[in-house]
């Protein structure tokens, strides 16, 4: 017979996995926010992983393991920005809208609202990477990767318009994708919002009107 544990011996505390996951999520968010702020303030090239780690209160090794370095941080900043506001990611909201909405003008006007929501969050860092890419081959490859990701998403949107019979006759899938890719570009945001001082809301309405006129 095994003697019971003495009354003064406390049982081992269970491992709180949920608490650790929550802490990891908080650390990740803090790293992303810190990296974005430092990239935009100090510049991509001048900002080191070590400086980001120090400002975020983590080790540089943690950043390398979690993100793989500065290019991975940029991808994470982009993904975080494209999530948009609220709990449901903007991409999922767009997909759900397209599943339930049959009016292509309503769909594209909703896309204009997404542009107004997302462009101020994601365009500054994309423009930063564009400028650095002129003299940095690694960053140029990253810029091309992010451009390709956006074109892939716009091609998916264009295919849905085509398959639903919404595209104007004579417009191919590739042409429609290029139009959507152009009107979702950070360069257009730079021209009209950053340089001409349009509000994001005005910009979103313009983008929606331009896509409707070009595609439908």
C-alpha positions in Angstrom: 0.0 0.0 0.0 1.3 3.4 -1.0 1.3 6.0 1.8 -0.7 9.2 1.0 1.2 12.4 0.5 1.8 14.3 3.7 -0.7 17.0 4.2 2.0 19.7 4.0 3.1 18.7 0.5 1.2 20.8 -2.1 0.2 19.1 -5.4 2.1 20.2 -8.5 0.4 23.1 -10.3 -1.0 22.2 -13.7 0.7 23.7 -16.7 -1.4 26.7 -17.9 -1.0 26.4 -21.6 -3.7 29.0 -22.4 -1.8 31.6 -20.3 1.4 30.9 -22.1 -0.4 31.2 -25.5 -1.9 34.5 -24.4 1.5 35.8 -23.3 3.0 34.7 -26.6 0.3 36.5 -28.5 0.9 39.7 -26.5 4.6 39.5 -27.2 4.0 39.0 -30.9 1.7 42.0 -31.1 4.1 44.1 -29.2 7.0 43.2 -31.5 4.9 43.9 -34.6 3.7 47.3 -33.3 7.3 48.2 -32.2 8.8 47.1 -35.5 6.3 49.1 -37.5 6.8 52.2 -35.5 10.6 52.0 -35.7 10.6 51.2 -39.5 8.4 54.2 -40.3 10.2 56.5 -37.9 13.9 55.5 -38.3 13.8 53.7 -41.7 14.0 50.1 -42.7 17.8 49.9 -43.2 18.7 51.9 -40.1 16.4 49.8 -37.8 18.1 46.7 -36.5 16.5 43.5 -35.1 18.5 44.2 -31.9 17.0 47.7 -31.6 13.4 46.3 -32.1 14.0 43.6 -29.5 15.3 46.1 -27.0 12.3 48.4 -27.5 9.8 45.5 -27.4 11.4 44.0 -24.3 12.3 40.6 -25.9 15.5 39.0 -27.1 16.7 39.3 -30.6 16.7 35.5 -30.8 13.0 35.6 -30.1 12.4 37.8 -33.1 14.6 35.6 -35.4 12.8 32.5 -34.2 9.3 34.0 -34.6 9.8 36.1 -37.7 13.0 35.1 -39.4 14.4 38.7 -39.4 13.3 42.0 -40.8 11.6 40.6 -44.0 9.4 38.4 -41.8 8.5 41.4 -39.6 7.4 43.3 -42.7 5.2 40.3 -43.7 3.7 40.2 -40.2 3.1 44.0 -40.2 1.3 43.7 -43.6 -0.8 40.8 -42.5 -1.7 42.6 -39.2 -2.7 45.7 -41.2 -4.8 43.7 -43.7 -6.8 42.2 -40.8 -8.5 45.6 -40.5 -10.7 46.7 -37.7 -12.7 44.4 -35.4 -12.5 40.7 -34.7 -13.3 39.4 -38.2 -10.5 39.8 -40.8 -11.3 42.1 -43.7 -10.6 39.3 -46.2 -13.1 37.0 -44.6 -15.7 39.9 -44.5 -15.1 40.4 -48.2 -15.5 36.7 -49.0 -18.7 36.5 -47.0 -20.1 39.6 -48.8 -19.4 38.2 -52.2 -21.2 34.9 -51.2 -24.4 36.7 -50.2 -24.5 39.7 -52.5 -25.6 39.5 -56.1 -25.3 43.2 -57.1 -21.8 43.7 -58.4 -22.0 47.5 -57.7 -22.8 46.8 -54.1 -19.8 44.4 -53.9 -17.4 46.9 -55.4 -18.7 49.8 -53.2 -18.0 47.5 -50.2 -14.5 47.0 -51.6 -14.1 50.8 -51.6 -15.0 50.8 -48.0 -12.4 48.2 -47.3 -9.8 50.3 -49.2 -10.7 53.3 -46.9 -10.3 51.0 -43.9 -7.1 49.2 -44.9 -5.0 51.5 -47.0 -4.1 53.9 -44.2 -2.9 50.9 -42.2 -0.9 49.0 -44.9 0.2 51.5 -47.5 2.8 53.4 -45.4 4.9 50.3 -44.8 4.5 49.1 -48.4 5.7 52.5 -49.7 8.6 52.3 -47.3 9.6 48.9 -48.8 9.2 50.2 -52.3 11.7 53.0 -51.6 14.2 50.7 -50.0 13.9 48.2 -52.8 15.7 50.6 -55.2 19.0 49.9 -53.5 18.5 46.6 -51.6 18.1 43.3 -53.5 16.7 41.5 -50.5 14.0 44.1 -50.0 13.4 44.2 -53.8 12.6 40.5 -53.6 10.3 41.1 -50.6 8.5 43.9 -52.5 8.0 41.6 -55.5 6.6 38.9 -53.2 4.1 41.3 -51.6 3.0 42.7 -55.0 2.5 39.1 -56.2 0.4 38.3 -53.1 -1.8 41.3 -53.7 -2.2 40.4 -57.4 -3.2 36.8 -56.4 -6.0 38.2 -54.2 -7.2 40.6 -56.8 -7.2 37.8 -59.4 -9.5 35.8 -57.0 -11.8 38.8 -56.8 -11.8 39.3 -60.6 -12.5 35.6 -61.2 -15.6 35.8 -58.9 -16.9 38.8 -60.9 -16.2 37.0 -64.2 -17.8 33.7 -63.1 -20.9 35.6 -61.9 -21.2 37.2 -65.3 -20.6 40.7 -64.0 -17.6 41.8 -66.1 -18.3 44.0 -69.1 -17.8 42.1 -72.5 -14.3 42.3 -73.8 -12.6 42.4 -70.4 -10.4 39.4 -69.7 -9.7 37.9 -66.3 -6.1 39.2 -66.5 -7.3 42.7 -67.4 -9.8 42.8 -64.6 -7.2 41.5 -62.1 -4.7 44.2 -63.2 -7.4 46.9 -62.8 -8.2 45.8 -59.2 -4.5 45.5 -58.5 -3.9 49.1 -59.7 -6.7 50.6 -57.7 -5.5 48.7 -54.6 -2.0 49.9 -55.0 -0.1 51.9 -52.3 1.1 54.2 -55.0 -2.4 55.5 -55.8 -3.0 56.0 -52.0 0.3 58.0 -51.9 -0.8 60.3 -54.8 -4.3 61.1 -53.6 -4.2 60.8 -49.8 -0.6 61.5 -48.8 0.1 64.1 -51.5 -3.3 65.6 -52.4 -4.7 65.2 -48.8 -7.8 63.4 -49.7 -9.6 61.7 -46.8 -9.5 57.9 -46.7 -13.3 58.0 -47.1 -13.2 60.1 -50.3 -10.4 57.9 -51.6 -12.5 54.8 -51.0 -15.4 56.2 -52.8 -13.2 57.2 -55.7 -11.7 53.8 -56.0 -15.1 52.1 -56.0 -16.4 54.4 -58.7 -13.3 53.9 -60.8 -13.5 50.1 -60.6 -17.2 50.1 -61.4 -16.6 52.3 -64.5 -13.7 50.1 -65.6 -15.2 46.7 -65.0 -19.0 46.7 -65.3 
